[in-house]
Amino acid sequence: MRVKLDHEHRDTLEQVFSHSRNVEWRRVLSLLEAVGTVTQHRNGKIEVVVGGETHVFLPPRHKDVDEQLLVDVRKLLRHAGLEPA
């Protein structure tokens, strides 16, 4: 999948795949919106479709994402063919 990402999105993608512990949810959500379709449901869950792959996320209560959410985002992006250069 070929997507043109701006500097902030590339930086966030690097953080997601580098196992960084301080990745802000707003940045991850912005990245997901840039590479796919994001739908927020009434129950607060976020449905993301990237490259034919669909995943439903429960946003974190705090500004930073937890390790399991990062694992799930990484998996979704990897299946869609998106990894840092």
N, C-alpha and C positions, 0 to 999 in steps of 0.2 A: 504494500500500500504506500503510495507516494503522497505525502502531505507536506505542504510548506508551512513550517512552524516559525513563529517569531522567536526572538532571543529568550523571552521569559518562558515560553512553552518548551523550548529546547532545554533550558536550565531545569525546569520542573521534571522533564522526562529523564534527564541525567540523575536528578535526586531520587526519583522513584526507583530507578534501576541500580543506584549505588547503595541502596539500603540505608539511606540517610534517616535519622530519627526525627528530624524536625521539618517535616513536609506539611505545609499548610493545606487544609482541605480546599480553601478557595482557589489555590493554585492548581490543585489536582482537578477540580471541577472545571476550571477554565481550560485546561489541557484537554479534558474529555470533550468539552463543547467544541473545541477547535478541530478535533479529529473524528467526531461522530455526532450522533443525535442524542440529546439528553432530555429526558422527560421527568418532571417532578410530579409525583403522585400525592394525593390528599393525605395519605398516611405518613408522609414525610420521606418515603423512600425515593431514590433516584434511579430511573431506568436508563441505561446507557447502551447504545447500539454502535459498535465500531467494526467496520469491515465484515458485516454479517454476523458478528458475535454479539450476544445480548447478555447483560449482567445487571442485576438489581443491587444497589448499594444502600445501606443505611448510613446516612451522614454521621460523622462523629459528633459528640457533644461538645468537644473542645476544638480549638482552632487547628491542631495538628492531627494527622491521621495516625491510627495505630498500626502495628505491624501486620495484622491480618488483612486490614483494608489495603495496605500497600501490596501485599502478596496477591490479592484479588485483582487490583488494578494492573499490576505487572503481568499477570496471566492474561487478562483481557487484551492488553496492548500487544503482548507477544503473539497471541493467536491472530491478531489483526495485522501482524507483520511490522509493528512499530517498536523499534528498539533504538537506543542511542547509537550514533556512528562509532 
